[in-house]
Amino acid sequence: MPWITVVLLVVSNIFMTFAWYGHLKFKSLPLWKAIVFSWLIAFLEYCFQVPANRLGYGKLSAAQLKTVQEIVTLSIFSIFSILYLKEDFRWNYLIGFFFIILAAFFIFKK
């Protein structure tokens, strides 16, 4: 597993999670401002995501890269929703994530 790819995907997903969901705590912010701020944050996300995929591709297939990205995304989002949005983590989320990890097992199986 190319660990630099995973690290870059973690950083990119932190930015992307804030770009997509960070504005939810600022409902009084006009929508156009939320969009502009989200796009600015998303630009930073791309500065990490593109190199992650460039460095990882060839060592991992595109399907494997996408699988890693989805697992990273769900992990980051889970932490974000608990700590930032103050939402509960429910048991059914854990079951769903288990099946995604099971899917990853089969995608990485030689």
N, CA, C and O atoms as a GROMACS GRO file, in nm:
protein
  440
    1MET      N    1   0.086  -0.119   0.000
    1MET     CA    2   0.000   0.000   0.000
    1MET      C    3   0.090   0.124   0.000
    1MET      O    4   0.172   0.140   0.091
    2PRO      N    5   0.076   0.210  -0.097
    2PRO     CA    6   0.154   0.335  -0.099
    2PRO      C    7   0.100   0.433   0.007
    2PRO      O    8   0.000   0.501  -0.016
    3TRP      N    9   0.167   0.439   0.121
    3TRP     CA   10   0.117   0.515   0.236
    3TRP      C   11   0.111   0.665   0.209
    3TRP      O   12   0.027   0.733   0.267
    4ILE      N   13   0.196   0.718   0.123
    4ILE     CA   14   0.189   0.862   0.092
    4ILE      C   15   0.054   0.893   0.026
    4ILE      O   16  -0.004   1.000   0.048
    5THR      N   17   0.004   0.799  -0.053
    5THR     CA   18  -0.127   0.815  -0.115
    5THR      C   19  -0.236   0.823  -0.009
    5THR      O   20  -0.324   0.908  -0.016
    6VAL      N   21  -0.229   0.735   0.089
    6VAL     CA   22  -0.329   0.734   0.196
    6VAL      C   23  -0.322   0.864   0.276
    6VAL      O   24  -0.426   0.923   0.307
    7VAL      N   25  -0.203   0.909   0.310
    7VAL     CA   26  -0.187   1.033   0.386
    7VAL      C   27  -0.244   1.151   0.309
    7VAL      O   28  -0.316   1.234   0.365
    8LEU      N   29  -0.212   1.159   0.180
    8LEU     CA   30  -0.264   1.269   0.097
    8LEU      C   31  -0.416   1.261   0.086
    8LEU      O   32  -0.484   1.364   0.085
    9LEU      N   33  -0.471   1.140   0.077
    9LEU     CA   34  -0.617   1.125   0.071
    9LEU      C   35  -0.682   1.166   0.203
    9LEU      O   36  -0.792   1.223   0.202
   10VAL      N   37  -0.619   1.138   0.314
   10VAL     CA   38  -0.673   1.181   0.443
   10VAL      C   39  -0.678   1.334   0.449
   10VAL      O   40  -0.781   1.391   0.486
   11VAL      N   41  -0.569   1.400   0.412
   11VAL     CA   42  -0.566   1.547   0.414
   11VAL      C   43  -0.671   1.602   0.317
   11VAL      O   44  -0.744   1.695   0.352
   12SER      N   45  -0.678   1.547   0.198
   12SER     CA   46  -0.774   1.598   0.100
   12SER      C   47  -0.917   1.580   0.149
   12SER      O   48  -1.002   1.667   0.127
   13ASN      N   49  -0.945   1.469   0.214
   13ASN     CA   50  -1.080   1.443   0.263
   13ASN      C   51  -1.118   1.531   0.381
   13ASN      O   52  -1.236   1.562   0.400
   14ILE      N   53  -1.022   1.570   0.460
   14ILE     CA   54  -1.051   1.666   0.567
   14ILE      C   55  -1.098   1.797   0.505
   14ILE      O   56  -1.200   1.853   0.547
   15PHE      N   57  -1.025   1.845   0.405
   15PHE     CA   58  -1.067   1.968   0.336
   15PHE      C   59  -1.204   1.951   0.269
   15PHE      O   60  -1.289   2.038   0.278
   16MET      N   61  -1.223   1.838   0.201
   16MET     CA   62  -1.348   1.818   0.128
   16MET      C   63  -1.467   1.807   0.221
   16MET      O   64  -1.576   1.856   0.190
   17THR      N   65  -1.449   1.743   0.334
   17THR     CA   66  -1.558   1.732   0.430
   17THR      C   67  -1.600   1.870   0.479
   17THR      O   68  -1.718   1.899   0.492
   18PHE      N   69  -1.502   1.955   0.507
   18PHE     CA   70  -1.536   2.092   0.548
   18PHE      C   71  -1.598   2.170   0.433
   18PHE      O   72  -1.688   2.252   0.454
   19ALA      N   73  -1.552   2.147   0.311
   19ALA     CA   74  -1.610   2.217   0.196
   19ALA      C   75  -1.756   2.178   0.177
   19ALA      O   76  -1.840   2.263   0.148
   20TRP      N   77  -1.786   2.050   0.192
   20TRP     CA   78  -1.922   2.002   0.167
   20TRP      C   79  -2.016   2.023   0.284
   20TRP      O   80  -2.134   2.051   0.264
   21TYR      N   81  -1.965   2.010   0.407
   21TYR     CA   82  -2.055   2.008   0.523
   21TYR      C   83  -2.025   2.114   0.629
   21TYR      O   84  -2.108   2.136   0.717
   22GLY      N   85  -1.911   2.180   0.623
   22GLY     CA   86  -1.875   2.277   0.725
   22GLY      C   87  -1.972   2.393   0.736
   22GLY      O   88  -1.994   2.446   0.845
   23HIS      N   89  -2.030   2.432   0.626
   23HIS     CA   90  -2.123   2.546   0.624
   23HIS      C   91  -2.255   2.516   0.695
   23HIS      O   92  -2.332   2.608   0.722
   24LEU      N   93  -2.282   2.389   0.726
   24LEU     CA   94  -2.409   2.353   0.789
   24LEU      C   95  -2.424   2.416   0.928
   24LEU      O   96  -2.536   2.432   0.977
   25LYS      N   97  -2.313   2.450   0.992
   25LYS     CA   98  -2.319   2.517   1.121
   25LYS      C   99  -2.342   2.667   1.107
   25LYS      O  100  -2.360   2.737   1.207
   26PHE      N  101  -2.340   2.717   0.985
   26PHE     CA  102  -2.354   2.860   0.960
   26PHE      C  103  -2.474   2.886   0.870
   26PHE      O  104  -2.461   2.942   0.761
   27LYS      N  105  -2.591   2.845   0.917
   27LYS     CA  106  -2.713   2.855   0.836
   27LYS      C  107  -2.751   3.000   0.806
   27LYS      O  108  -2.823   3.026   0.709
   28SER      N  109  -2.704   3.096   0.886
   28SER     CA  110  -2.736   3.236   0.860
   28SER      C  111  -2.650   3.295   0.748
   28SER      O  112  -2.681   3.402   0.696
   29LEU      N  113  -2.543   3.227   0.712
   29LEU     CA  114  -2.456   3.272   0.604
   29LEU      C  115  -2.533   3.263   0.472
   29LEU      O  116  -2.592   3.159   0.443
   30PRO      N  117  -2.533   3.369   0.392
   30PRO     CA  118  -2.602   3.361   0.263
   30PRO      C  119  -2.547   3.245   0.179
   30PRO      O  120  -2.428   3.214   0.184
   31LEU      N  121  -2.635   3.182   0.104
   31LEU     CA  122  -2.599   3.065   0.026
   31LEU      C  123  -2.483   3.092  -0.068
   31LEU      O  124  -2.394   3.008  -0.082
   32TRP      N  125  -2.482   3.207  -0.133
   32TRP     CA  126  -2.375   3.236  -0.228
   32TRP      C  127  -2.239   3.242  -0.158
   32TRP      O  128  -2.138   3.202  -0.216
   33LYS      N  129  -2.236   3.290  -0.034
   33LYS     CA  130  -2.109   3.294   0.041
   33LYS      C  131  -2.066   3.153   0.080
   33LYS      O  132  -1.948   3.120   0.075
   34ALA      N  133  -2.163   3.071   0.119
   34ALA     CA  134  -2.131   2.932   0.153
   34ALA      C  135  -2.071   2.861   0.031
   34ALA      O  136  -1.977   2.783   0.044
   35ILE      N  137  -2.126   2.889  -0.086
   35ILE     CA  138  -2.076   2.827  -0.210
   35ILE      C  139  -1.933   2.873  -0.238
   35ILE      O  140  -1.846   2.792  -0.270
   36VAL      N  141  -1.909   3.003  -0.226
   36VAL     CA  142  -1.775   3.057  -0.254
   36VAL      C  143  -1.673   3.000  -0.155
   36VAL      O  144  -1.566   2.955  -0.195
   37PHE      N  145  -1.707   3.002  -0.026
   37PHE     CA  146  -1.615   2.947   0.074
   37PHE      C  147  -1.590   2.798   0.050
   37PHE      O  148  -1.478   2.750   0.063
   38SER      N  149  -1.695   2.726   0.014
   38SER     CA  150  -1.681   2.583  -0.013
   38SER      C  151  -1.590   2.558  -0.133
   38SER      O  152  -1.508   2.466  -0.130
   39TRP      N  153  -1.602   2.638  -0.237
   39TRP     CA  154  -1.516   2.624  -0.354
   39TRP      C  155  -1.371   2.654  -0.320
   39TRP      O  156  -1.280   2.587  -0.371
   40LEU      N  157  -1.348   2.752  -0.235
   40LEU     CA  158  -1.210   2.784  -0.196
   40LEU      C  159  -1.148   2.669  -0.117
   40LEU      O  160  -1.031   2.635  -0.136
   41ILE      N  161  -1.227   2.610  -0.028
   41ILE     CA  162  -1.178   2.495   0.049
   41ILE      C  163  -1.158   2.375  -0.044
   41ILE      O  164  -1.060   2.301  -0.029
   42ALA      N  165  -1.249   2.355  -0.138
   42ALA     CA  166  -1.239   2.243  -0.231
   42ALA      C  167  -1.113   2.253  -0.318
   42ALA      O  168  -1.055   2.152  -0.356
   43PHE      N  169  -1.072   2.375  -0.349
   43PHE     CA  170  -0.947   2.392  -0.425
   43PHE      C  171  -0.830   2.331  -0.347
   43PHE      O  172  -0.745   2.263  -0.405
   44LEU      N  173  -0.826   2.356  -0.216
   44LEU     CA  174  -0.720   2.298  -0.133
   44LEU      C  175  -0.730   2.145  -0.134
   44LEU      O  176  -0.628   2.076  -0.135
   45GLU      N  177  -0.853   2.095  -0.133
   45GLU     CA  178  -0.872   1.950  -0.138
   45GLU      C  179  -0.809   1.892  -0.264
   45GLU      O  180  -0.742   1.789  -0.259
   46TYR      N  181  -0.831   1.957  -0.376
   46TYR     CA  182  -0.776   1.907  -0.502
   46TYR      C  183  -0.624   1.912  -0.504
   46TYR      O  184  -0.561   1.831  -0.572
   47CYS      N  185  -0.565   2.005  -0.430
   47CYS     CA  186  -0.419   2.014  -0.424
   47CYS      C  187  -0.357   1.891  -0.357
   47CYS      O  188  -0.238   1.866  -0.374
   48PHE      N  189  -0.435   1.816  -0.282
   48PHE     CA  190  -0.388   1.693  -0.219
   48PHE      C  191  -0.443   1.569  -0.289
   48PHE      O  192  -0.374   1.467  -0.298
   49GLN      N  193  -0.565   1.577  -0.339
   49GLN     CA  194  -0.630   1.462  -0.400
   49GLN      C  195  -0.564   1.424  -0.533
   49GLN      O  196  -0.541   1.306  -0.559
   50VAL      N  197  -0.535   1.522  -0.616
   50VAL     CA  198  -0.475   1.493  -0.746
   50VAL      C  199  -0.338   1.426  -0.731
   50VAL      O  200  -0.313   1.324  -0.796
   51PRO      N  201  -0.249   1.480  -0.647
   51PRO     CA  202  -0.122   1.409  -0.628
   51PRO      C  203  -0.139   1.270  -0.566
   51PRO      O  204  -0.065   1.177  -0.599
   52ALA      N  205  -0.237   1.255  -0.477
   52ALA     CA  206  -0.261   1.124  -0.417
   52ALA      C  207  -0.292   1.021  -0.524
   52ALA      O  208  -0.237   0.911  -0.525
   53ASN      N  209  -0.381   1.057  -0.615
   53ASN     CA  210  -0.418   0.963  -0.721
   53ASN      C  211  -0.306   0.944  -0.822
   53ASN      O  212  -0.286   0.834  -0.872
   54ARG      N  213  -0.233   1.050  -0.852
   54ARG     CA  214  -0.120   1.036  -0.945
   54ARG      C  215  -0.013   0.943  -0.890
   54ARG      O  216   0.040   0.858  -0.961
   55LEU      N  217   0.019   0.960  -0.760
   55LEU     CA  218   0.122   0.877  -0.698
   55LEU      C  219   0.075   0.734  -0.676
   55LEU      O  220   0.154   0.639  -0.684
   56GLY      N  221  -0.053   0.718  -0.647
   56GLY     CA  222  -0.106   0.585  -0.615
   56GLY      C  223  -0.138   0.500  -0.735
   56GLY      O  224  -0.129   0.377  -0.730
   57TYR      N  225  -0.175   0.566  -0.846
   57TYR     CA  226  -0.216   0.490  -0.964
   57TYR      C  227  -0.095   0.419  -1.025
   57TYR      O  228   0.011   0.479  -1.046
   58GLY      N  229  -0.113   0.292  -1.053
   58GLY     CA  230  -0.003   0.209  -1.102
   58GLY      C  231   0.040   0.113  -0.992
   58GLY      O  232   0.067  -0.004  -1.017
   59LYS      N  233   0.047   0.166  -0.870
   59LYS     CA  234   0.070   0.079  -0.755
   59LYS      C  235  -0.063   0.018  -0.712
   59LYS      O  236  -0.069  -0.096  -0.664
   60LEU      N  237  -0.170   0.096  -0.729
   60LEU     CA  238  -0.306   0.051  -0.704
   60LEU      C  239  -0.386   0.070  -0.832
   60LEU      O  240  -0.356   0.160  -0.911
   61SER      N  241  -0.485  -0.012  -0.853
   61SER     CA  242  -0.574   0.008  -0.968
   61SER      C  243  -0.668   0.125  -0.937
   61SER      O  244  -0.675   0.171  -0.822
   62ALA      N  245  -0.737   0.172  -1.037
   62ALA     CA  246  -0.833   0.282  -1.016
   62ALA      C  247  -0.942   0.239  -0.917
   62ALA      O  248  -0.984   0.318  -0.833
   63ALA      N  249  -0.988   0.116  -0.928
   63ALA     CA  250  -1.090   0.065  -0.836
   63ALA      C  251  -1.037   0.060  -0.692
   63ALA      O  252  -1.108   0.093  -0.598
   64GLN      N  253  -0.912   0.020  -0.677
   64GLN     CA  254  -0.852   0.016  -0.544
   64GLN      C  255  -0.834   0.158  -0.488
   64GLN      O  256  -0.860   0.182  -0.370
   65LEU      N  257  -0.790   0.250  -0.572
   65LEU     CA  258  -0.776   0.390  -0.528
   65LEU      C  259  -0.910   0.446  -0.481
   65LEU      O  260  -0.918   0.510  -0.377
   66LYS      N  261  -1.014   0.420  -0.557
   66LYS     CA  262  -1.147   0.469  -0.521
   66LYS      C  263  -1.195   0.405  -0.392
   66LYS      O  264  -1.258   0.472  -0.310
   67THR      N  265  -1.166   0.279  -0.373
   67THR     CA  266  -1.206   0.210  -0.250
   67THR      C  267  -1.136   0.271  -0.129
   67THR      O  268  -1.200   0.296  -0.027
   68VAL      N  269  -1.006   0.294  -0.140
   68VAL     CA  270  -0.932   0.358  -0.031
   68VAL      C  271  -0.990   0.495  -0.003
   68VAL      O  272  -1.010   0.533   0.113
   69GLN      N  273  -1.019   0.570  -0.108
   69GLN     CA  274  -1.074   0.704  -0.092
   69GLN      C  275  -1.208   0.700  -0.019
   69GLN      O  276  -1.234   0.784   0.066
   70GLU      N  277  -1.293   0.604  -0.052
   70GLU     CA  278  -1.424   0.594   0.012
   70GLU      C  279  -1.413   0.558   0.159
   70GLU      O  280  -1.486   0.611   0.242
   71ILE      N  281  -1.322   0.468   0.192
   71ILE     CA  282  -1.302   0.430   0.332
   71ILE      C  283  -1.247   0.549   0.411
   71ILE      O  284  -1.290   0.575   0.523
   72VAL      N  285  -1.152   0.620   0.352
   72VAL     CA  286  -1.098   0.740   0.417
   72VAL      C  287  -1.209   0.843   0.435
   72VAL      O  288  -1.221   0.904   0.541
   73THR      N  289  -1.290   0.863   0.331
   73THR     CA  290  -1.399   0.960   0.338
   73THR      C  291  -1.496   0.927   0.450
   73THR      O  292  -1.533   1.015   0.528
   74LEU      N  293  -1.538   0.802   0.459
   74LEU     CA  294  -1.632   0.762   0.564
   74LEU      C  295  -1.571   0.777   0.703
   74LEU      O  296  -1.640   0.816   0.797
   75SER      N  297  -1.444   0.746   0.715
   75SER     CA  298  -1.376   0.760   0.845
   75SER      C  299  -1.369   0.906   0.887
   75SER      O  300  -1.402   0.941   1.000
   76ILE      N  301  -1.325   0.991   0.795
   76ILE     CA  302  -1.314   1.134   0.824
   76ILE      C  303  -1.452   1.192   0.853
   76ILE      O  304  -1.469   1.269   0.948
   77PHE      N  305  -1.550   1.155   0.772
   77PHE     CA  306  -1.684   1.209   0.791
   77PHE      C  307  -1.743   1.165   0.924
   77PHE      O  308  -1.812   1.244   0.990
   78SER      N  309  -1.718   1.043   0.965
   78SER     CA  310  -1.769   0.995   1.094
   78SER      C  311  -1.714   1.080   1.208
   78SER      O  312  -1.789   1.124   1.296
   79ILE      N  313  -1.585   1.103   1.207
   79ILE     CA  314  -1.522   1.186   1.310
   79ILE      C  315  -1.576   1.329   1.303
   79ILE      O  316  -1.608   1.388   1.406
   80PHE      N  317  -1.587   1.383   1.183
   80PHE     CA  318  -1.638   1.519   1.161
   80PHE      C  319  -1.780   1.534   1.213
   80PHE      O  320  -1.812   1.632   1.281
   81SER      N  321  -1.866   1.438   1.181
   81SER     CA  322  -2.006   1.451   1.222
   81SER      C  323  -2.022   1.442   1.373
   81SER      O  324  -2.112   1.504   1.430
   82ILE      N  325  -1.936   1.366   1.438
   82ILE     CA  326  -1.943   1.356   1.584
   82ILE      C  327  -1.884   1.480   1.651
   82ILE      O  328  -1.947   1.540   1.738
   83LEU      N  329  -1.763   1.519   1.610
   83LEU     CA  330  -1.693   1.627   1.678
   83LEU      C  331  -1.738   1.767   1.635
   83LEU      O  332  -1.751   1.856   1.719
   84TYR      N  333  -1.763   1.786   1.507
   84TYR     CA  334  -1.795   1.919   1.455
   84TYR      C  335  -1.946   1.945   1.451
   84TYR      O  336  -1.993   2.049   1.497
   85LEU      N  337  -2.021   1.850   1.397
   85LEU     CA  338  -2.166   1.868   1.386
   85LEU      C  339  -2.241   1.821   1.511
   85LEU      O  340  -2.361   1.844   1.524
   86LYS      N  341  -2.169   1.754   1.602
   86LYS     CA  342  -2.228   1.706   1.728
   86LYS      C  343  -2.344   1.608   1.706
   86LYS      O  344  -2.444   1.611   1.778
   87GLU      N  345  -2.329   1.522   1.606
   87GLU     CA  346  -2.430   1.421   1.578
   87GLU      C  347  -2.391   1.289   1.644
   87GLU      O  348  -2.273   1.265   1.672
   88ASP      N  349  -2.489   1.206   1.668
   88ASP     CA  350  -2.464   1.075   1.726
   88ASP      C  351  -2.414   0.978   1.618
   88ASP      O  352  -2.452   0.987   1.502
   89PHE      N  353  -2.328   0.886   1.661
   89PHE     CA  354  -2.285   0.777   1.573
   89PHE      C  355  -2.370   0.657   1.610
   89PHE      O  356  -2.361   0.606   1.722
   90ARG      N  357  -2.452   0.612   1.518
   90ARG     CA  358  -2.549   0.507   1.546
   90ARG      C  359  -2.495   0.370   1.507
   90ARG      O  360  -2.405   0.358   1.424
   91TRP      N  361  -2.551   0.268   1.568
   91TRP     CA  362  -2.505   0.131   1.546
   91TRP      C  363  -2.519   0.089   1.400
   91TRP      O  364  -2.436   0.015   1.349
   92ASN      N  365  -2.625   0.136   1.333
   92ASN     CA  366  -2.645   0.094   1.194
   92ASN      C  367  -2.538   0.153   1.101
   92ASN      O  368  -2.510   0.095   0.996
   93TYR      N  369  -2.479   0.266   1.139
   93TYR     CA  370  -2.368   0.321   1.060
   93TYR      C  371  -2.250   0.223   1.067
   93TYR      O  372  -2.184   0.196   0.966
   94LEU      N  373  -2.225   0.172   1.185
   94LEU     CA  374  -2.115   0.078   1.203
   94LEU      C  375  -2.135  -0.048   1.119
   94LEU      O  376  -2.039  -0.098   1.060
   95ILE      N  377  -2.256  -0.098   1.114
   95ILE     CA  378  -2.286  -0.216   1.032
   95ILE      C  379  -2.263  -0.184   0.884
   95ILE      O  380  -2.204  -0.263   0.811
   96GLY      N  381  -2.310  -0.068   0.841
   96GLY     CA  382  -2.290  -0.027   0.702
   96GLY      C  383  -2.142  -0.015   0.667
   96GLY      O  384  -2.100  -0.058   0.560
   97PHE      N  385  -2.065   0.044   0.757
   97PHE     CA  386  -1.921   0.058   0.733
   97PHE      C  387  -1.852  -0.078   0.728
   97PHE      O  388  -1.758  -0.098   0.652
   98PHE      N  389  -1.901  -0.171   0.810
   98PHE     CA  390  -1.845  -0.306   0.807
   98PHE      C  391  -1.861  -0.366   0.667
   98PHE      O  392  -1.767  -0.428   0.616
   99PHE      N  393  -1.976  -0.348   0.606
   99PHE     CA  394  -1.998  -0.403   0.472
   99PHE      C  395  -1.912  -0.333   0.367
   99PHE      O  396  -1.869  -0.395   0.270
  100ILE      N  397  -1.885  -0.206   0.387
  100ILE     CA  398  -1.796  -0.135   0.295
  100ILE      C  399  -1.654  -0.189   0.308
  100ILE      O  400  -1.584  -0.206   0.209
  101ILE      N  401  -1.611  -0.215   0.431
  101ILE     CA  402  -1.479  -0.272   0.453
  101ILE      C  403  -1.473  -0.414   0.395
  101ILE      O  404  -1.371  -0.454   0.339
  102LEU      N  405  -1.580  -0.488   0.408
  102LEU     CA  406  -1.588  -0.621   0.346
  102LEU      C  407  -1.576  -0.610   0.194
  102LEU      O  408  -1.507  -0.691   0.130
  103ALA      N  409  -1.641  -0.510   0.136
  103ALA     CA  410  -1.628  -0.487  -0.008
  103ALA      C  411  -1.484  -0.456  -0.045
  103ALA      O  412  -1.433  -0.504  -0.146
  104ALA      N  413  -1.417  -0.376   0.038
  104ALA     CA  414  -1.277  -0.344   0.012
  104ALA      C  415  -1.190  -0.469   0.015
  104ALA      O  416  -1.098  -0.483  -0.066
  105PHE      N  417  -1.219  -0.559   0.106
  105PHE     CA  418  -1.146  -0.685   0.111
  105PHE      C  419  -1.151  -0.756  -0.024
  105PHE      O  420  -1.048  -0.803  -0.074
  106PHE      N  421  -1.271  -0.764  -0.082
  106PHE     CA  422  -1.284  -0.833  -0.210
  106PHE      C  423  -1.221  -0.756  -0.324
  106PHE      O  424  -1.169  -0.816  -0.418
  107ILE      N  425  -1.225  -0.625  -0.319
  107ILE     CA  426  -1.163  -0.545  -0.425
  107ILE      C  427  -1.011  -0.560  -0.424
  107ILE      O  428  -0.948  -0.559  -0.529
  108PHE      N  429  -0.952  -0.574  -0.305
  108PHE     CA  430  -0.807  -0.587  -0.294
  108PHE      C  431  -0.759  -0.732  -0.302
  108PHE      O  432  -0.639  -0.757  -0.309
  109LYS      N  433  -0.852  -0.826  -0.302
  109LYS     CA  434  -0.816  -0.968  -0.310
  109LYS      C  435  -0.751  -0.997  -0.444
  109LYS      O  436  -0.804  -0.959  -0.549
  110LYS      N  437  -0.638  -1.064  -0.441
  110LYS     CA  438  -0.565  -1.097  -0.565
  110LYS      C  439  -0.632  -1.216  -0.633
  110LYS      O  440  -0.586  -1.260  -0.739
   0.00000   0.00000   0.00000
